[in-house]
Amino acid sequence: MPETVSPLGLLLDVDGPIASPDTRTIARPSIITDLITLAGANVPIGFITGRSAAFISDQVVTPLLAAGLPLNMRMYGVCEKGAVWFPITAAGMGEIVVDDSVALPAAVVGRIRELVTTDYADTMFFDETKLAMVSVEQRTDVDRAAYHAAQASFEADAYAIMIEHGLGVRFGDLASPDVTGAVPFRIDTTIISTDIESVDLDKDHAAERALAFFAEGGALPRVWRSVGDSRSDYKMADHLHAAGFDVAHVDVRPSDGILVRPYPVIVEGDLIHDEAGAAFLGFWVRKLGLSETVPA
């Protein structure tokens, strides 16, 4: 028999469109139901995230397993923006692979951990589950505005530590004036965290790895959707577009400014974050003629 090609492929950021940025959990039951329904319809689903493998295991894979993942599916996780990856099956997470070549020096990691513990523990915490990058995250009991005020000060202090250790570092795309030559690390600001990472890590590289995995399991669909809540998430769609796929990107936090791209950018009306993510998944369940979702 000829191989049945899926009508759709999905690359999904986790914080925002899948997990609530407030609770850091999948708070909408329809998201779990619809992910399982789509996976069972041979839709390749890649979780492309800056989160750790431990977070994906606890907050994404565990509830999916509890609800019953299908035996035959293509699901994959690429964490820490491409530094960590693993397959996901009906039995759970497969072997976790870590690219140690992009990790920060242990001495710098220790200094930043100490900085958080000593000076910023009232607003944020050091994510001990990261295997290659450093993430410092807002405490869930702290007001967002208070966190953002402390975040700016923390990032300045972390920058100084990295310069002291002779590392090239930049804020986003702005190169450091203190170090000449290659700039191997960046400080990336999100609404709930600060990530300190290799400049070789990003959502386009992570998307490429996920597509390679999906291709091992069968023909790739021509139609893809990427979903995210930050500007860096557009890089998933950038890679898909450059590779010749029919792609659109779903922005679930368009208030940051919708980027101009050569492919469609979709917003879910006035919905944002996981409410928009739930609406998007429900739309495709209905469009593909699959079972109805539970209430969001």
C-alpha positions as CSV (number, residue, x, y, z in Angstrom):
1,M,0.0,0.0,0.0
2,P,1.2,3.6,-0.7
3,E,2.2,5.5,2.4
4,T,-0.4,7.9,3.8
5,V,1.1,11.3,4.1
6,S,-0.1,13.5,6.9
7,P,-2.1,16.6,5.9
8,L,-0.3,18.7,8.5
9,G,2.8,19.1,10.6
10,L,3.2,21.1,13.8
11,L,6.2,22.8,15.5
12,L,5.0,24.1,18.9
13,D,6.7,26.3,21.4
14,V,5.6,25.2,24.9
15,D,5.5,28.3,27.2
16,G,2.6,30.4,26.0
17,P,0.7,28.4,23.3
18,I,0.7,25.0,25.2
19,A,1.6,25.7,28.9
20,S,0.2,28.8,30.7
21,P,2.9,31.4,31.3
22,D,1.2,32.0,34.7
23,T,0.8,28.4,36.1
24,R,3.6,26.9,33.9
25,T,1.3,23.9,33.3
26,I,-1.1,22.8,30.6
27,A,-4.2,24.4,32.2
28,R,-6.7,23.7,29.3
29,P,-7.9,20.1,29.0
30,S,-8.7,20.6,25.3
31,I,-5.0,21.1,24.5
32,I,-4.2,17.6,25.8
33,T,-7.2,16.0,24.0
34,D,-6.4,17.7,20.7
35,L,-2.7,17.0,20.8
36,I,-3.5,13.3,21.2
37,T,-6.2,13.4,18.5
38,L,-3.8,15.1,16.0
39,A,-1.0,12.7,16.9
40,G,-3.3,9.8,16.2
41,A,-4.1,11.2,12.8
42,N,-0.4,10.9,11.8
43,V,0.3,14.6,12.3
44,P,4.0,15.0,13.3
45,I,4.2,17.1,16.4
46,G,7.5,18.7,17.6
47,F,7.8,20.6,20.9
48,I,10.5,23.2,20.1
49,T,11.2,25.0,23.4
50,G,13.8,26.6,25.6
51,R,12.5,24.5,28.5
52,S,14.4,21.6,29.9
53,A,13.7,17.9,29.2
54,A,12.7,17.5,32.9
55,F,10.0,20.3,32.4
56,I,8.7,18.7,29.3
57,S,8.6,15.3,31.0
58,D,6.7,16.6,34.0
59,Q,4.4,19.2,32.4
60,V,3.8,17.9,28.9
61,V,4.6,14.2,28.5
62,T,3.1,13.1,31.8
63,P,-0.4,14.5,31.2
64,L,-0.3,13.2,27.6
65,L,0.6,9.7,28.8
66,A,-2.1,9.9,31.5
67,A,-4.7,10.7,28.8
68,G,-3.4,8.0,26.5
69,L,-1.0,8.6,23.6
70,P,-1.5,6.5,20.4
71,L,0.9,3.7,19.7
72,N,1.7,4.9,16.2
73,M,2.7,8.5,16.0
74,R,5.6,10.9,15.4
75,M,6.2,13.2,18.4
76,Y,9.6,14.7,19.3
77,G,11.0,17.2,21.8
78,V,13.9,19.6,21.2
79,C,14.7,21.4,24.4
80,E,17.0,24.3,25.4
81,K,16.6,25.7,21.8
82,G,18.4,22.8,20.2
83,A,20.9,21.6,22.9
84,V,18.8,18.6,24.1
85,W,16.5,16.3,22.1
86,F,14.5,13.0,22.5
87,P,11.7,11.1,20.9
88,I,8.3,10.8,22.6
89,T,6.3,7.5,22.3
90,A,3.2,5.9,23.9
91,A,5.7,4.6,26.5
92,G,7.0,8.1,27.3
93,M,10.3,9.9,26.6
94,G,13.0,8.1,24.8
95,E,16.8,8.6,25.2
96,I,17.8,12.2,26.0
97,V,20.7,13.5,24.0
98,V,22.7,16.5,25.2
99,D,25.1,18.6,23.0
100,D,27.7,19.5,25.6
101,S,29.7,21.6,23.0
102,V,27.2,24.5,23.5
103,A,27.2,24.5,27.3
104,L,28.4,27.4,29.4
105,P,31.6,26.9,31.5
106,A,30.9,25.3,34.9
107,A,32.6,28.2,36.7
108,V,30.2,30.7,35.1
109,V,27.2,28.6,35.8
110,G,28.2,28.5,39.5
111,R,28.7,32.2,39.7
112,I,25.3,32.9,38.2
113,R,23.6,30.4,40.5
114,E,25.3,32.1,43.5
115,L,24.2,35.5,42.2
116,V,20.5,34.5,42.0
117,T,20.6,32.8,45.4
118,T,22.3,35.7,47.1
119,D,20.8,38.8,45.5
120,Y,17.6,37.9,43.5
121,A,15.9,34.9,45.3
122,D,13.0,37.1,46.3
123,T,11.8,37.4,42.6
124,M,13.4,34.6,40.6
125,F,15.0,31.1,40.8
126,F,17.8,29.3,39.1
127,D,16.5,26.4,36.9
128,E,18.5,23.4,38.1
129,T,17.0,21.2,35.4
130,K,18.9,22.8,32.4
131,L,21.6,20.6,31.0
132,A,23.4,23.0,28.6
133,M,22.1,26.6,28.9
134,V,21.3,28.7,32.0
135,S,17.8,29.8,32.7
136,V,16.7,32.1,35.6
137,E,12.9,32.2,35.9
138,Q,10.3,34.4,37.6
139,R,8.8,33.0,40.8
140,T,5.1,32.2,40.4
141,D,4.3,34.1,43.6
142,V,5.9,37.3,42.4
143,D,4.1,40.1,40.4
144,R,5.2,40.3,36.8
145,A,6.2,44.0,37.0
146,A,8.3,43.5,40.1
147,Y,10.0,40.6,38.4
148,H,10.8,42.6,35.3
149,A,12.4,45.4,37.4
150,A,14.6,42.8,39.1
151,Q,15.3,41.0,35.8
152,A,17.0,44.1,34.2
153,S,19.3,44.3,37.2
154,F,20.1,40.6,37.2
155,E,20.9,40.6,33.5
156,A,23.4,43.5,33.9
157,D,25.1,41.5,36.8
158,A,25.1,38.3,34.8
159,Y,26.6,40.1,31.8
160,A,29.4,41.5,34.1
161,I,30.2,38.0,35.3
162,M,30.6,36.6,31.8
163,I,32.8,39.5,30.7
164,E,34.9,38.9,33.9
165,H,35.4,35.3,32.7
166,G,36.5,36.5,29.3
167,L,33.4,35.2,27.4
168,G,31.9,36.9,24.4
169,V,28.3,37.8,25.2
170,R,25.6,39.9,23.7
171,F,22.0,40.9,24.5
172,G,19.9,39.4,21.8
173,D,21.5,40.5,18.5
174,L,23.6,43.3,20.0
175,A,27.2,42.3,20.2
176,S,29.3,43.1,23.3
177,P,31.6,46.1,23.0
178,D,33.9,44.5,25.7
179,V,35.0,41.5,23.8
180,T,36.4,41.4,20.2
181,G,36.1,38.5,17.8
182,A,33.6,35.7,18.0
183,V,30.6,36.1,20.4
184,P,29.7,32.6,21.5
185,F,26.9,33.5,24.0
186,R,23.7,35.6,24.3
187,I,21.5,36.8,27.0
188,D,17.9,36.3,25.9
189,T,15.0,38.0,27.7
190,T,11.6,36.5,27.9
191,I,8.5,37.6,29.8
192,I,9.1,35.0,32.5
193,S,12.8,34.2,32.3
194,T,16.3,35.1,31.2
195,D,18.1,32.5,29.1
196,I,21.9,32.6,28.8
197,E,22.9,30.4,25.9
198,S,25.2,29.7,23.0
199,V,24.5,31.7,19.9
200,D,24.4,28.4,18.0
201,L,21.1,27.6,19.8
202,D,17.9,28.9,18.3
203,K,14.5,27.7,17.1
204,D,15.5,27.3,13.4
205,H,18.3,24.8,14.3
206,A,15.9,23.1,16.6
207,A,13.2,22.9,13.9
208,E,15.8,21.4,11.5
209,R,16.5,18.6,14.0
210,A,12.9,17.8,14.5
211,L,12.2,17.6,10.8
212,A,15.1,15.2,10.3
213,F,13.6,13.0,13.0
214,F,10.2,13.0,11.4
215,A,11.6,12.2,8.0
216,E,13.0,9.0,9.4
217,G,9.5,7.9,10.2
218,G,7.9,8.6,6.8
219,A,7.2,11.2,4.2
220,L,6.9,14.8,5.5
221,P,3.7,16.7,5.0
222,R,3.8,19.8,2.8
223,V,1.7,21.9,5.1
224,W,3.2,23.1,8.4
225,R,2.2,25.4,11.2
226,S,4.5,26.8,13.8
227,V,3.1,28.3,17.0
228,G,4.9,30.6,19.5
229,D,4.7,33.6,21.7
230,S,8.0,35.4,21.1
231,R,9.8,36.9,18.2
232,S,12.4,34.1,18.2
233,D,9.6,31.5,17.6
234,Y,9.2,32.9,14.0
235,K,12.5,31.1,13.3
236,M,10.7,27.8,13.2
237,A,8.6,29.0,10.3
238,D,11.7,30.7,8.7
239,H,13.4,27.3,8.5
240,L,10.2,25.6,7.1
241,H,9.8,28.3,4.5
242,A,13.5,28.2,3.4
243,A,13.1,24.4,3.1
244,G,10.2,24.8,0.7
245,F,7.2,23.9,2.8
246,D,3.8,25.5,2.8
247,V,4.0,27.2,6.2
248,A,2.3,29.8,8.3
249,H,3.2,31.0,11.8
250,V,0.7,31.4,14.6
251,D,1.7,34.3,17.0
252,V,-0.1,33.9,20.3
253,R,1.3,37.1,21.8
254,P,1.0,39.6,18.9
255,S,1.2,42.6,21.2
256,D,5.0,42.4,21.0
257,G,4.7,43.3,17.3
258,I,3.9,41.0,14.4
259,L,7.0,40.4,12.2
260,V,6.9,40.9,8.5
261,R,7.6,37.5,6.8
262,P,7.2,36.0,3.3
263,Y,4.7,33.5,4.7
264,P,1.3,34.2,6.5
265,V,1.3,35.1,10.1
266,I,-1.9,34.1,12.0
267,V,-3.4,35.5,15.2
268,E,-6.4,34.0,17.0
269,G,-8.5,37.1,17.2
270,D,-8.2,38.7,20.6
271,L,-7.0,35.4,22.2
272,I,-3.5,35.1,23.6
273,H,-1.2,32.5,25.1
274,D,-2.7,29.1,25.8
275,E,-6.2,30.3,25.1
276,A,-5.0,31.1,21.5
277,G,-3.1,27.8,21.4
278,A,-6.2,25.9,22.4
279,A,-8.3,27.6,19.7
280,F,-5.6,26.9,17.1
281,L,-5.5,23.1,17.9
282,G,-9.3,22.9,18.0
283,F,-9.5,24.5,14.6
284,W,-7.3,21.8,13.0
285,V,-9.1,19.0,14.8
286,R,-12.3,20.2,13.2
287,K,-10.7,21.1,9.8
288,L,-9.3,17.5,9.5
289,G,-12.7,16.0,10.5
290,L,-11.4,14.5,13.7
291,S,-13.2,14.0,17.0
292,E,-14.6,17.0,18.9
293,T,-12.6,18.5,21.7
294,V,-13.5,18.8,25.3
295,P,-14.3,22.4,26.5
296,A,-11.2,24.6,26.7
